[in-house]
Amino acid sequence: MENYILGIDIGTTSMKTAVFDSHGQKKADAVIEYSLLTPKVNFVEAPCGIYMEALRKGMEQIAAKGTVDTRRVMAVGFSVQGETLCFLDEDGEPLRDAIVWMDNRADKEAGRLRERFGDELCYQVTGQVSFEACWPAAKLLWVKENEPELWSKVRHILLLEDYVIYLLTGRFVAEGSLLTSTEYWDIRTKKYWPEMLEFLGVEEDWLPEIHESGEVVGRILPEMAEFLQISPEAQICTGCLDQAAGAIGVGNIRPGIFSENIGAALAICVPTEKLTYDPNRQMPVHYFAVPDTYMMHTFTTGGMCLRWFRDDFCQEELRMQEMTGLDSYYLMDKEAEQIAPGSDGLLMLPHLQGSMAPDVNLNAKAVFYGMTLKHKKAHFIRSIMESLGYIICRNLEAIDAMGLEVKQIRTMGGGAKADLWNQIKADITGKTLNVTYSAQDTACLGAAILAGCGTGVFESVQAAVDSMVSLRKTFEPNMENHALYQKQYRKWRKLFDSLTELFALDAEEP
């Protein structure tokens, strides 16, 4: 009787669980959504308990489908959002809500870190191009100085993956792909950065043991096996950053491939075989999920822009979805198809939560530019799609400046469902874009591959990818459209640069 591997993708606003067999075939899956808390401007939090409850509900849904016996799940792996922080007391209980990666409260604290260490040293030690409010080091300083009573009780500082693994095994364990962006981990030594810990007032024993991705942490606790209805013999393995898992899930583990994921965020990943710094210090470098390899990786607001527009301006499409079952995004795609490339001059900056590398500006705002009486709702839909294509193009430009060759793009996430959007991205970048059969399951599949390697199901990540990842559809760029888009892209770049001073003035307002 065959055993199964469980891949868990803990996203920003939802958790996906998927059960795979030993050949990498998905047998069942479930998606559970949850809501974030925004108590103040720039604050984004989540109750720590929502994640394990979402996992329980996901496993409950999978079991209810009757297609797999969840009690035969023998290995568990993770794909997890980066930077989200959990603070625990000496008994392992959460002291406050988790601070989510999107949170930008710690701007002043980031400035203090910049003043003390400098962005150049930050880049050399951590791989991150600068000290920013969104990275955990600045947030730790904020909690220490703004919640001193709580801080006095802190005995464990965990990233979200570490927290879930602790609940499942009782062990405090972390891995490099998620630690990279904390800015208190040294990418060169693969150890915590002592000088940073001292400045933050963090004891090293508050932090988890450091492991590689895809290592067995231990057997699941009996009560958690019962809670999730999986085998009490299941082995819990370290996972990786969601975008690293997604890259594995689309076969992006070799140089020359650029993967992009439009989910709540738009994220890109380009693997490298050695630690490679950007001489222009625009592109951050992260530790990858394959030992002693690295990836150029960054993200910014992505599909959240389209969801925001849908929820507030596409009530008709939402009603049609409810009445007919047709996906509201599919209906929006059909409307955007009627609009010519370039959206008749309408441009969007998609920075609903600031701009990240290669153009870091946490004060950046979203903007529609070029509106005239001829522009209809469909123009706005298409211009949002094109804006994310320009973000991809900007990242490719920065990657090219580093001397890293990109031969093809592989796409994943919700954006990969839309043929229109895929063609737009190919046309804007001038690159061949490939969609794999696993495009909607990449993070879960990547997590399962790592767990399978850790437990001996697969010989290696490469061998697993070779046998389980195949292309479903290819989009070749229309070079006539590419020429038009390049003109629009230059205007888009100019628009961002021109608004930098205005963004700064906005930040000065109370």
N, C-alpha and C positions, 0 to 999 in steps of 0.2 A: 504494500500500500504506500503510495507516494506521499512524501512530506512536502510542506509548502514554506515559502519565504514571504514575510510580510514587509512591504516597503511603506514607510510612513512619511508623508510630506507635510510638514507643519508650516503652513503659509501665514501671510499677514492677516487675512480675514477668513481663511478656511483651512481645514485639514483634510487631506486626501489619504485614504488608506487603500492599498491594493495588495492582493494575494497573488503570488506567482508560483508556477511549478518550477522544477529544476531545469527546464528548457527555456525559462524566461517568458513563458506564455502567461498572460494575465488571466486569472480564473474568476475574479470578482473584485469589485471596488466600491467605495462609498466616499461621498464628499459631505462634510459637515461644516456649515458656516458659523461664524461667531462675530460679535461686534466689539469694536475698540472703544475705549473711553477717551474723551478729549475734554478734561476738566477746565483747562485754560488754553489760551492761544499758545501754540507750539508744544503743548503737552499731549502725548499719545501714550496711553497705558492699556493694560489688560489684566483682569483678575487671573492670577496664576492657575486657578482651578479650572479655567475654561479649556485648557489644552488636554488634560487627562479625561475630562468629561467628553470632549469631542472625540477622543480616541475610543472611549467606551461606546459611544453612540455609533461611530463608524463600524466597529467590529460587530455591534449588534445588528446593524443593517446588513452587513455581509453575511452573517450567520442566517438572518431571516430569508435571504434569497435562496438558500438551500442548494447552491451550486458547489460549495466547498464545505468541508468539515474544518472549521477554524481550529479545532483541537489538534489538528495535524500541522499547525504552524510551528516550525522548529527553529527558525532564525528570524531575527527582527533587525532591520536597518533603518536609518533615518536620513531625511533631507530636511534641513531646517533653515528658517530665516536667520540672517546674521544680526548681531548687535543687541538683540533683545535681552535685557538683564533681569535676573531674579535675585533677591536678597533674602537669605535664610538665617534664622537664629541657630543657637547651638543644638537645638532639638530637630533641626532640619525643617522648620516650619516657616513659610513665607512671612516676611515682616511688612510687606507692602505689595501693591499691584506691580506687575512687571512693567518696566519701562521699555516700550517698543522701539524698534530701530528708527522709525520715522520721527521720533520725538527730537525736537530741536531746542529744548529749554536751556541747554548748558553753553550758550554762546559766550558769556563772560568767562566761564571756566576754561573753554577752549582757548580763549585769548591769553589766559594766564599760563596755560601749558605751552603755547606758542612763544610767549615771552621767556619762559624758563628754559626750554629746550631748543626751540627753533624748528621751523618746518623742514629744513634740510636734514637735520639729525633724525627727525621723525620719519622721513622717507627712507633713509639708510637703515634704520633699525627695524621699523615696522612694515615698510612697503607702502604705507599710506602717504599720500602726497602732502598732507597738511593736518594740523590739529583742527578738528571741526566739532560742532556741538552734537552731531549725530553719533559720534564714536563713543564707545563705553567709557574710556578714560575720563573724558570731560564730565560724563554723567555721574561717575563715581564721586568726582570732586563736588558736583552739585549736591548730591545726597549727603555727603559728609558735612557740607557747610550749611545746608538748608534744613536738614532733618537730623540734627545732632543726637537727639535722644534715640531715634531709630538706629542711627549709625553705631551707637555704642553697643547695640545688641547684635550687630552683624557678625556672623562667624563663617558664612559661606557666600561667596559671590559667584554666581553661575550664569552662563549663557543658557538659552532656552533648551538646546539639545542636552546640555549637562543636567539640567533640572529634570527633564523627562527620564533620562537614563538613571538618575538617582532614585526617582520614584519607582522605577521598574526593578532596580537591582540593589539599591542601598549603597551604591558606590559613587564617589565623586570623581568623574572622568571627563576630560575634554580632548579635543583634537585640533590640529593646526589650521585647517581651512576656515574654521569659525573663529579661532583665536587671532588670526592675522589682523582683523580690523578692530580689535579691542584697543590697540595702541598701548598696551602694556605687555605685549608678547614680542620677542625678538625673532624675526623671520630668519636671521642668519644663524642663530644658535639653536633655534627651536625650544627656547626656554623663556621664562618670564623675564621682563626687563627690570633688573633690580633698582636702578635709579628712579624709574617711573613709579614703582611700587612704593618706594620710600617717600617720594613727593606726594603721592596720593594718600599715604597713611594706611596702606593695605598690607596686611601680613600675608606672606606667601602661602601659609597653610590655610588661608581662607579660600584659596583657589584650587581647582581640581588637578589631579594628576594628568600629565600630558601623554596622549597616545597618538598613534597614526589612525587614519580613517580605515574602517573595515577590520578592526581588531575586536575580538571577543572580549567583552567586559565581564560577563558572567551569566549564570543562569537566572532567569526571571524569578522574582520572589513568588512563593506559592500563592499569596493573597492577590498578587497582581495578575497571575495567570488565570485565577478564578474570575477576577474582575473583568478581564478582557476575553475570557473564554477561549484561551489558546493553551497549547501544551505546557505543562509545568516543567518540561525538559527544554523549553525554548531558550536559545542562546541570544542574549542581547549584545549587539555589536555597535561600535562607534560608527556614526554616519559622516555627514559632511555638510557644508554650506549648500543651500538649495541649488544655487547656480552651478556648483561643481557637480552635484548629483545629476542635474539636468544635462550638463555637458556629457557626462558618461552615458546617460540615457539616449542621447542622439549620436553617440559614437565620436564625440569630439574629445579625443584623448591624444591626438597627434598634432604637431605643428602644421599650420596651413589651413586649419578649419576655424571659423569664427561662428560661435553659436549665440543666438539671441533669444530672449524669452520675454514675451509681453504678457505679463500677468498683472497683478496689482502694481508692480513696478516693471520697468523695462530694464533688463539686465543683460550684460554681454560677458562672454568668456572666451579667452584665447590662451590655450595651454602653451607652456614653454618648458624645455627640458633643463634649463638652468635659470638661476636667479638673475633676472634681467630688469634693469632700471631704465626708466624713461629719461633721457638726457634733458628733456624739456620739463620734467617733473609734472606731467599732466596725468599720466595713467598710473593708477596704483597697481602694485603687484601683490598677489595673494599666494598663500601656500595651497597646493592642489590636493585632491583626494587620493592621488597615487603618490606613494612615498617619494620624497626628494624631487618632486616636480612642482611647477609653479603655474600661475595663470594671471594674465592681465584681466582684471575684472572690475567693472563698475556698474552702477545702476542709477536710475532716476525714476520719477513718476511715469508710469506707463499706462497700462490698461485702465488704471483708476480714472484717467481723464475721460475715456469713453464711457465708463460706468457712471461717472458724475454727470456727463452730458445726457446719457440715457435716462437716469433717474429723475433729472430735473426738467428736461426739455422734450422727452420722447414718450409722453404719456399715451399717445395713440398706439405706438408700437408695443408698449407694455400691455395695453388692453387687448390688442390683437394676439399677443402671446397667450394671454389668459383665455381668450375665446377659442383660438385655433390650435394652440400648442406649438406654433411656429416660434422659434427663438427670436427674441426682440433684436438681438445683435444681427441675426441673419436678415431681418427686415431692414435694419439700418444699413447693412452692406448693400442691399439691393438699391436703396435710395442713393448711396454714394456712387454706385456704378454709373449712374446717369450723369455724373459730373465729370468734366474733362480733367485730365491731369493738370495739377497746378491750382485747382479749385478757383479758377478765374481770379487769381491774384490774392486769395485769402490765405494768410499765414497764421499759424498758431505757435506760440511758445508753450510747451506743455508742463510748465514748472509749478504745479499745484502745491508742491512741498519743497520748493527750492531746487537748485540745479547741482548735480554732482559731477565728478570727473568725466571728461577732461576739462570742464569749465565750472569749477566749484564756486557756487554762489548761493548760500543758504537763504539769502534775502530775495532771490529771484522769484518772480510771480508769473502766473500764466497770463498770456495775452493773445487776443485775436487782433490781427492787423490787416487793414486793406478792405474793410467792409464797405459795400456800396448797396444801393437799392436792388441790384440784381442778385444779391446773395440770399439764398434760401437755406432752410435747415440742412438739406443734403450737402450743401457746400461746407457747412461747419463740421459735419460728420467726416467728410473726406479730408478736410484740412487737419483734423485731429489725427487721422491715420497717417497722413503725410508728415506731420510734425514728428511722430515717432520714427519714421523713416529717416528724417533729417538727423535725429539723435544717433541712429545707427551709423549714418554716414560720417558724422562728426567723430565717432569713436574709431571708425575705420581709418579716418584721416590721421588720428593720433597714433594708432597702431603702425600705420605705414611709416610715419616719421621716426619710429623706433627701429626701422629696418626689419620688422616682422612681416613676412609675406602671408597674405590671406588669399586663398584660392577659391574658397566657397563659403557660403553662409548656410548654417543649419538652424532652422527655426523651431520653436516649441512654445507651449503655453496656449492660452486662449486665442491669441492673435494668429496662431498657425492654422486655425480652423477656416479662416477667411481667405479664399483664393484672391480676392481683390486686394486685400492688404498684403499678401505675399508678393503679388505682382508689383504693387507700389514700392515695396522695399527693394525688390530686384531692380526696378527701373531707377530708383533714386541712387542706389549704390553702384549700379553697373556690374553687379556680381551675380553669378548663378546662385539661386537659393533653393535648398533642398528641404523637403518635409519627409520625415521618417514615419513609419507605421506607428512608432511609439510616441509621436509628438505630443499627445495629450497625457501620457503617462511617464514622461521622461524622468521626473524627479523621483517618483516611486520606483521606477525601474532601476535608476542609478543607485538608489539606496538598497534595493534588493540585490543588485550585483555585488555591492560592497559586502553585504551580510553573507551572501553566498560564497564569496571569496574567503571571508574570515572563517567560515565554518566548513570549508573544504568542498563545497558543492561545485564551485568553479575553480579551474586551475589558476586563472589570472583575470584581471580586469580586461586585458586585451582579448583574451580568448573568449570571454563572455560577450564582449561587444561584437566581436567578429561573427559569433553565431546567432546573436539575438537582435541586432540592429540592422535594418534594411530600409532603403529609400522607397517612399510611396509616390512622390510627385516632385517634379523639378520645374522651376520657374526661371526661364532665361530672360535677361533684361531686354526691353525694347529700347534700342539706343536713341531713337528719335525722342522718346519720352525722357530718356536719361539726360539728353542735352537741355531740354526744357527744365527739368528738375534741378540741374546744376545751376541754372540762373536763379531759380527760386531759392536754392540752398544758400547761395551767396547773400541774397537779401535776408534770409533767415538768420544767418550768422551776424550780419550787420545790425539787424534789429536787436538781437540779444546784447551785442556790444554797446549799442546806443542807449539802452535802457539801464545800464549798470549804475549810473549815477542816480537815476530815479529810484531804483531798488534800494540804494543806500539811504536815500532820504526817507523812504518808507520805514526803514528799520529804525530810524531815529525817533519816529513818532511814538508816543506812549501807548 
